[in-house]
Amino acid sequence: MSGSKGILEGLNKTSKEFKSTNSLEVKNLESEELKVKRSYTLKPSTVKKLQELKVFVYDDPNITFNEIVDEAICCLYDSKKEK
């Protein structure tokens, strides 16, 4: 049994291969390239709203929180700029 690899070894290998794929390149082929990373602290109620938006409002199951936040900021910006 010392020569056998456990079931988790295969999962770990697959996970590493998946992580090496740059999902941002695949996701943003038609949009502006994501280059800036920021970290923000949110209220738990805001995170809950974000999660509800992702599940109940968007039809695309693959939409990311980054995309939702980006869209929200752009809408707020446009709204404030028009005033």
Secondary structure, DSSP 8 states (H G I E B T S, - for coil): -TT---HHHHHHHHHHHHHHS-HHHHHTSSS------------HHHHHHHHHIIIII-S-TT--HHHHHHHHHHHHHHHHHH-
